[in-house]
Amino acid sequence: MRTLKYVSLGILLVLVIATAGFLVWANTPLGPMPEALDALQSDSQVQVTEDGWIVFQPSGTQPDSGLILYPGGRVDPRAYAPIARAIAEQGYLVVIVPMPLNLAVLAPTVLRK
């Protein structure tokens, strides 16, 4: 009986450590490069807003189509700013949707708000 108690405690400890390790791993993606941070600044061509989602809207126009970017696994959503800005400069609305724990698989219905 005592052995079963120690085995159960050992399994529980391994699960707690594995879960903590996963959470630390998932919450520490590589940060964006400096050019990505620069692309997050609004200018005369593109208006950038960050309110949960990162939105790139062409200045002076109301686009009738756009693109939603889902970040890759463990990728900081801001890393996609240069490509999002380039697309917005062509007249499209672009939205980068941050994901829980930086893993899109954890939020397959995030756009159904």
C-alpha positions as a Markdown table, in Angstrom:
| # | Residue | x | y | z |
|---|---|---|---|---|
| 1 | Met | 0.0 | 0.0 | 0.0 |
| 2 | Arg | 2.8 | 2.3 | 0.9 |
| 3 | Thr | 4.5 | 1.7 | -2.5 |
| 4 | Leu | 1.3 | 2.6 | -4.3 |
| 5 | Lys | 1.2 | 5.9 | -2.5 |
| 6 | Tyr | 4.8 | 6.7 | -3.5 |
| 7 | Val | 4.3 | 5.7 | -7.1 |
| 8 | Ser | 1.1 | 7.9 | -7.2 |
| 9 | Leu | 2.9 | 10.8 | -5.7 |
| 10 | Gly | 5.8 | 10.3 | -8.2 |
| 11 | Ile | 3.4 | 10.3 | -11.1 |
| 12 | Leu | 1.6 | 13.4 | -9.9 |
| 13 | Leu | 5.0 | 15.2 | -9.4 |
| 14 | Val | 6.1 | 14.3 | -12.9 |
| 15 | Leu | 2.8 | 15.6 | -14.3 |
| 16 | Val | 3.0 | 18.9 | -12.4 |
| 17 | Ile | 6.6 | 19.4 | -13.6 |
| 18 | Ala | 5.8 | 18.5 | -17.2 |
| 19 | Thr | 2.8 | 20.9 | -17.2 |
| 20 | Ala | 4.9 | 23.7 | -15.7 |
| 21 | Gly | 7.6 | 23.1 | -18.3 |
| 22 | Phe | 5.1 | 23.1 | -21.1 |
| 23 | Leu | 3.6 | 26.4 | -19.9 |
| 24 | Val | 7.0 | 28.0 | -19.6 |
| 25 | Trp | 8.0 | 26.7 | -23.1 |
| 26 | Ala | 4.8 | 27.9 | -24.7 |
| 27 | Asn | 4.9 | 31.4 | -23.2 |
| 28 | Thr | 8.5 | 32.1 | -24.2 |
| 29 | Pro | 8.5 | 32.5 | -28.0 |
| 30 | Leu | 11.4 | 34.2 | -29.8 |
| 31 | Gly | 10.8 | 37.9 | -29.8 |
| 32 | Pro | 10.2 | 39.9 | -32.9 |
| 33 | Met | 13.2 | 41.4 | -34.8 |
| 34 | Pro | 13.8 | 45.1 | -34.8 |
| 35 | Glu | 12.3 | 45.6 | -38.3 |
| 36 | Ala | 9.1 | 43.9 | -37.0 |
| 37 | Leu | 8.8 | 46.4 | -34.2 |
| 38 | Asp | 9.4 | 49.3 | -36.6 |
| 39 | Ala | 6.6 | 48.0 | -38.8 |
| 40 | Leu | 4.2 | 48.3 | -35.9 |
| 41 | Gln | 4.4 | 52.1 | -36.1 |
| 42 | Ser | 1.6 | 54.0 | -37.9 |
| 43 | Asp | 2.5 | 56.3 | -40.7 |
| 44 | Ser | 0.9 | 58.1 | -43.6 |
| 45 | Gln | 0.3 | 54.8 | -45.5 |
| 46 | Val | -0.8 | 52.4 | -42.8 |
| 47 | Gln | -2.7 | 52.9 | -39.5 |
| 48 | Val | -1.6 | 50.2 | -36.9 |
| 49 | Thr | -3.7 | 49.5 | -33.8 |
| 50 | Glu | -3.1 | 47.0 | -31.1 |
| 51 | Asp | -6.1 | 46.2 | -29.0 |
| 52 | Gly | -6.0 | 42.5 | -28.5 |
| 53 | Trp | -5.6 | 41.9 | -32.2 |
| 54 | Ile | -3.0 | 43.7 | -34.3 |
| 55 | Val | -4.7 | 45.6 | -37.1 |
| 56 | Phe | -3.1 | 47.1 | -40.2 |
| 57 | Gln | -5.4 | 49.4 | -42.1 |
| 58 | Pro | -4.5 | 51.4 | -45.2 |
| 59 | Ser | -4.7 | 55.1 | -44.4 |
| 60 | Gly | -7.4 | 57.1 | -46.1 |
| 61 | Thr | -9.3 | 54.2 | -47.5 |
| 62 | Gln | -11.9 | 51.7 | -46.4 |
| 63 | Pro | -10.7 | 48.3 | -47.8 |
| 64 | Asp | -13.5 | 45.9 | -48.9 |
| 65 | Ser | -11.3 | 42.8 | -48.4 |
| 66 | Gly | -8.6 | 41.7 | -46.1 |
| 67 | Leu | -6.4 | 39.0 | -44.6 |
| 68 | Ile | -6.3 | 37.3 | -41.2 |
| 69 | Leu | -2.9 | 36.1 | -40.2 |
| 70 | Tyr | -2.7 | 33.2 | -37.6 |
| 71 | Pro | 0.8 | 33.2 | -36.1 |
| 72 | Gly | 2.7 | 29.9 | -36.3 |
| 73 | Gly | 3.4 | 27.8 | -33.2 |
| 74 | Arg | 5.4 | 29.7 | -30.6 |
| 75 | Val | 5.9 | 32.7 | -32.9 |
| 76 | Asp | 5.4 | 36.2 | -31.4 |
| 77 | Pro | 2.5 | 37.7 | -33.4 |
| 78 | Arg | 4.4 | 40.9 | -33.8 |
| 79 | Ala | 7.0 | 39.0 | -35.9 |
| 80 | Tyr | 4.4 | 39.1 | -38.8 |
| 81 | Ala | 4.2 | 42.9 | -38.8 |
| 82 | Pro | 6.5 | 43.5 | -41.8 |
| 83 | Ile | 4.5 | 41.3 | -44.1 |
| 84 | Ala | 1.2 | 42.6 | -42.7 |
| 85 | Arg | 2.3 | 46.2 | -43.3 |
| 86 | Ala | 3.4 | 45.3 | -46.9 |
| 87 | Ile | 0.0 | 43.8 | -47.6 |
| 88 | Ala | -1.9 | 46.7 | -46.0 |
| 89 | Glu | 0.2 | 49.1 | -48.2 |
| 90 | Gln | -1.4 | 47.4 | -51.2 |
| 91 | Gly | -4.9 | 48.4 | -49.9 |
| 92 | Tyr | -6.0 | 45.4 | -47.8 |
| 93 | Leu | -7.0 | 45.2 | -44.2 |
| 94 | Val | -4.7 | 42.8 | -42.3 |
| 95 | Val | -5.3 | 41.5 | -38.8 |
| 96 | Ile | -2.9 | 39.4 | -36.8 |
| 97 | Val | -4.7 | 37.4 | -34.2 |
| 98 | Pro | -2.6 | 36.5 | -31.1 |
| 99 | Met | -3.2 | 32.9 | -29.9 |
| 100 | Pro | -3.4 | 31.5 | -26.4 |
| 101 | Leu | 0.0 | 30.2 | -25.3 |
| 102 | Asn | 1.2 | 31.2 | -28.8 |
| 103 | Leu | -0.4 | 28.0 | -30.2 |
| 104 | Ala | -3.1 | 28.4 | -32.8 |
| 105 | Val | -4.3 | 24.9 | -32.2 |
| 106 | Leu | -5.6 | 26.0 | -28.8 |
| 107 | Ala | -8.0 | 28.5 | -30.4 |
| 108 | Pro | -9.6 | 27.1 | -33.5 |
| 109 | Thr | -12.7 | 29.3 | -33.1 |
| 110 | Val | -11.1 | 32.5 | -32.0 |
| 111 | Leu | -12.7 | 34.4 | -34.9 |
| 112 | Arg | -16.2 | 33.5 | -33.9 |
| 113 | Lys | -16.7 | 36.4 | -31.5 |
